[in-house]
Amino acid sequence: MRIRERGDQTVLILRAKVAQKSYGNEKRFFCPPPFVYIMGKSQPCAFIRIGNSDQEMQQLNWEGKNYCTAKTLYISDSDKGKRFMLSVKMFYGSSDDIGVFLSKQVKVTSKPSKKKQSLKNADLCIASGTKVALFNRLRSQTVSTRCLHVEGGNFHASSQQWAALYIHLLDDDESEGEEFTVHDGYIHYGKTVTLVCSVTGMALPRLIIRKVDKQTALLDADDPVSQLHKCAFYLKDTERMYLCLSQERIIRFQATPCPKEPNKEMINDGASWTIISTDKAEYTFYEGTGPVLAPVTPVPVVESLQLNGQHFTPNLRVWFGDVEAETMYRCGESMLCVAPDISAFREGWRWVRQPVQVPVTLVRNDGIIYSTRLTFTYTPEPGPRPHCSAAGAILRANSSQVPPNESNTNSKGSYTNVSTNSTNVTSSTATVVS
């Protein structure tokens, strides 16, 4: 079967970057709850737990959908680690083991600090262009938790799903529109931001993020926004209107000025949102020759353009499109390869006449195919180049001298990956109803 005709199986594990520790008999369930998505032809049995902890694995119930949540996970005070990963074990109904898929690391924290934050604790601050989740918990009751989500082309508050939203820092004088210029840096209170759904591209109108203290929005706070802070989102150029939920609807709420404190505005519970950074782990594979005896995990993950990543093994080969490349295994984090000649993709070509882009794939020797989401672009050349049959030998001879993180380019092409942190962003704008 040609690689591009295959049917990939993809596992996505979405989770918050931090989790609050529970003390004594309390159970602070992770919020928003970790999400597991499965995309492909089959829907395996799945269980989840916190790393290698003593907690029992919890079965994930798909209920006929391609996603499910783990709503009862928590960190007890007996867990001494400062970071952990979620483990998702999957197998087919026939009990054939698929493997264990790990989330990105989660940082353990206690209660969010009420002190004024500084950039000295940058790992707890929120940077422009990163993904966050927003949730609202009325009267601090877990059962009333709602998360901001996008469905059917609209924002709404959901008790079942949550959206990973890009938060972008804008100029204070940025005008409303589908295109806007974003800036790097950390998000501070009092700054203009926009929230864009990472899946649909739907965006909210321009907002000013404000610190919340006891049902009031602070108009003069300017410290960095930190994990698990409560914040409010003022809709710019409106008469004290804030982003608010009413059951499952997203509405505009008009705040009331504080008579004795002009630097504060009174808001209701529905306009107070808890903000937290999120991330995802994504694994894609395909059993190219049918089911295999060994688990498909650990799934090799390519993290950069020079085939630096994780979980590389000597039995992996790099493929450019449908062409296997000469591959040199260096270590579990680095592989080298020789890009195939352009004639492998364009019959009769002796040099690159037009740009040609092909996907880069890893294939295990038993037929498991792993997508990397990277592409290799053959860039045009002025004319025929001298053929160097010793290129592979030279590369192998020098492979031990190339540091894993050093750029390894050649005149034939370049690796390309899609970046989410662009300067100019285009999005669809959603309307907040009144």
N, C-alpha and C positions, 0 to 999 in steps of 0.2 A: 504494500500500500504506500502511495506517495504521502510524504509527511503532511502536505497541505490539505489532504483529503481526510485526515484523521478526525476523530471526535475527542477533544480534550476533556479531562475531568479536572475541575478547579475547586479548591477548598479555600475559602476566605475566613479568617478569624479576626473580627473587629473587637477592639477593647479599648477602655480608657487607659491613659498612660500612668495614672496613679490610682491607688486604692487605699481607703481608710482602714486602719486596723481596728478590730473589735476588742473590747476589754471585758473581763468577767464573763457574765452570762449573756451579754448583748451580742447581736448578730447584725453587723453593718453590711448588708448585702451590697455587692458592687453596683454602682450606678454611674452611668447607664450600664445595664447588664451586658456581659459579653455576647456577641452575636456570631453564629457560625452559618455561613452560606455554602451551599454545595451546588455546583453547576455542572451538568453533564447528563448522560443517559441513565445512570444508575443512582439510587439513593441508599447509601449504606447505613448500617447501624452505627451509632456514634455515642461515645461517652466522654465526659469532660471532668477534669479536676485541676487543682492548683499544683503544678509541677510534680514533685515527688512527695507531696505531703501525705499525712496519714488519713486525710479525709477520703471517704469513699467516692468512687467515680459516680457521677450523676449521668443518667441516660438522657440524651437529647431527643425530644419528641418532635419529629418533623410535621406531623399532623397534615400530611399531604402537600406541604409547602416546601420551598427550597431553602428555607432558613429556619432557625430556631434560636431561642435565648436560653441562657443559664442564669436564672433569676435568684438562685439561692446560694451563690458562692460568696464566701467571706473569709477574711484573714483573722484567725484567733490570736490572742496574745501569747500563745505558746509557740507560734511561728516566729522565729528570731531573725529570719532573713530580711534584708532591706529591699531586695528585688526578687521577682519570681516570674515564671512563664506559665501560661495555661497549657495543659496537655489535652489534646483531643485524639482519642483512640478510635479508629474506624475499622470495620470489617464488613464483609458481605454477609448476606443472610445464610449462606452456606458455611459460615464461620471462617472463611478464608481471610487471613489477616491482611489488611491494607497497610496499616502502619500507624505511627503516632505523629501528629502534626502539632507543632509548637507555635504559640503566639509570640509576638514581640514582648520584650521585658516590660514588667509593670513595677513601678516604684511604690513602696509601702510608705504611707504617711500616717500621722496621727490626725488631730483636728486641724483644719485650715487655720493659719495664723491670722489673728485680727490686727497684728501690728502693721504699720506702714511698711510695704515691701520695698526692696531695693534689688538692683540687678546683680548683687553679690550672690543671690540664690537663683541664678539664671535657669537652672534646670526646672524650677517651679514656675517660671514666668512663661508667657505665651507670646510666641513670635508671629509676626505678620507672614501670611502665606502658609501657615500650618493649619491642621484640621482640629476642630473642637466639636464638642456636643454640648447642648443646652438642655437642662431639665428643670422642672418646677415641681416642688413638693409642698402642697398646701398644708399649713399647720403642722409641718414636719412629720406628716404621716406617710409611711412607706407606700401604703395602698393607694394614695392619691398622686403618686409620681406620674408626671407626663413629660415626654421628651419632644423637642421640636423635630418634626419630620416632614418630608415632602412626598406627596402622593397625588396622582391625578392632576398634576400641574399646579398644586397649591400647597402652601405651608399649613400644617395643622399640628395639634398636640396629640401624641399617641402614647398609650400605655403598653404597646406591643413592640414598636420599632423606634429607632432613632436615626437621625441623619448625621453623617460626618460632614461638617461645614467648614469650608475654607474661610478663615477670617483674614481680611486684607486691610492694611492701613492705607487710608486715602489722605489727600490734601484736604485741609479744612475748607478750602474754597472749591472743591471738586463739585461740578454740576451733576444733576441727575441724568442718567443715560445708560444705555446697554453696554457702552464701552467706557472704561475708566482706567486711570493710571494708578498702580499700586506701588507701595514703598516697602523697603526692608526695615527691620528694627523690631523692637518689642512693643506690644500693645500697652498703652497707658490710658488710664481713665481720663475722660474729657476729650479724647481724640475721635476723629471721624473714621468709621470702619464700614465695611460691607460684609455680609455673610452670604456665601455662595454654596449651594449644595454640590458636593463633590461628584455626585452621580448624575443628576439631571441638569446641572448648570443654572438652576433657578436661583435668583438672588433677591434679597430683601432690599427695600430702598435704603438710602444712606442713613446711617445711624451714628449717634454719639453714645459711647459706652460710659456708663456712670456707676460709681460704687454705691452699694446699698448698705444702709445701716438702720436696722429696726424700722422697716417699712418706709424709709425715706431714701430718696436718691440725692447723693451729695453732688452739688454742682461745681465745687471747687477742688475735688480730689484729682490728683495728677500722678499718683504712684503707679508702678507697673501692675497690670492685671495678673493675678496668680491663680494657681490651680484651686478649684473648689470654692472660689470666691463667689459671693452673691452679687450680681450686677443687674443693671437695668439698661434698656436700649431706647433712647429718645429718638423719635423720628424727626430728622432735621427739617427746619422751616415749618414746623407745625406749632400749634398752641399747646405746649406741654403734653403732647401725645406720646405714649410709650407702647412698646410691643408687649402684648398681654395675651393670656389665654383665658378662655371661658369654656370650661369642659374640654371639648376637642377642637374648638374653633380658636383661630388666632385673630385677635381684634386689636383695636387701638383704645388705650385707656388714657383719659385725661387726668393728669396729676393735679393736686391742689397745692398752692404755695403755702409754706409754713409762715404764719404771721410774724412770729418772733425770730425766725431764723431764715433770712433771705437766701442763704446758700443751700437750702434744702427744699425738696418738693416731696409731698406725701403721695405714695403709690399704694396699690393694694397687693395682696399676696400673688395674684396672677401675673404681675409685671416684674416679679423678682425671679431671676434665672440664676441657676448655678452653672458655672462654666468649667469645663474640664477638657484637656487635650486628649486626642484619640489617635490611634494608628491601626494599621492592619498588617497581617501576615498573609501572603498569597502564595499558594502552591498549585502548579499545573502539571499534570502528567497524563500519559496515555499508554495503555498496555498494548503496544504495537503488534505483538505476536500472540495476544490473548493473555488470560490470567497466568501469573507467574507464582512460583513457590515463595520467593523472598518478598518481604514487605517493600512497598515502593518508597517508604521513608528510610533514612532522611532524604527529603527532596533537595537536590542541589539548587541553591539560589544564587544567581548571578547579580552582583551588586554594582559593578562598574563596567566600563567599556573595554577593559583589558582582560576580561574573564577572571576578575577577582570576585570571590563570593564565599559561599559556605558549602560544606558537605561534598566537596569534589572527591572523587575516587578514581583509581587507575582504570576502572572499567567503563569510564565515560568517554564518548567521542563527540566532537563538535561537528555539527552539520550546518552548512550554509544553504538554505533552501532545501533542495533534494540531493545535495552533493555532500558526501562525507569529507571532512577536512583532515589533513594530517595533524594529529593532536599529541601534545606533550604534557603529561601530568607532572606537576611540580610538587604540590602539597594540597592539603584539604581546602586551602583558600585561593589557589592560583593554578591556572592552566594556560598553556600557550598553544597556538595553532598556526597553520599556514593557510591563508585565504586561497581558495581555489582560483584558478585562472578564469578570466572572463569567458573564455571559450566554453567552459562547462555550462554556462547559462545562455550564451548567444553563439550559436553554431557559425563558424567561419570567422568570428571576430578575432583579430590578433591584438587589438588594443581596445580600450573602453571608448566607444564613440558617443554614447549617451549615458546619463545616470541610470544605474540599475540597482534596485534595492531588494535585498533578500533577507528573510528572517534567520536569526541565529538560534539554533536548537541544540540541546544536549540529549544524546541517546545512550542509554545503558546497553551493555552487551547482551542482555536477555530481551531487548526489544522495548523497554520502557522509554517513552519519549517525554522529555521535560521542556516546556516552553520557557524562554527567558525574557520575552517581550522586548528583546533587543533586535535591531536590524543592522545589516552591513550594507553600505552604499559604495558601489564602484563609481568613482568620479571620472569624468572624461579626461582623456589624454591627447596630446597633440599629434601623436603618430605611433607607429610600432616601436616597441621597446625591446632591447636585447633580452633574450630568454636566459634566465639563470636557474639551471636545474639544481644548483647546490643551495638554493635558498633554504630548504628545509634543514639541510645539514648544518648550515651556518646558524640558523635559529636554535637548533638543538645544542650546538656547541656553546652558544652564548646564553642559553636559558638560565644557567646557574648564576650568571652575573647580573641578571636583570632583577632589581628589587620588585616585589609584588605590586607595589603601588605606583611604579614608574610608568609613564605613558609609553606604549609600544605601538607606534604607527608605521605605515608604509605608504608608498606612493600610489598604491592600487586602490585604496578606499579608506573608509573611516566608519567607526561604529556610531550609531545614532540611537538615542533614547529620548522619549518624550518627557519634557520637563513641565512640572506643574507650577513653577515659580517664574512666570513670565512677567514682563513689565506691563504690557497691555493685556487686559482681560476683557473678553466679551461674554456676556451672560444674558439670560432672560430675567426680566424683573417681575416679581410677584407683587400683587396688590394686597395690602393689609386692610381688611374690611373694618368699617366702623360699627 
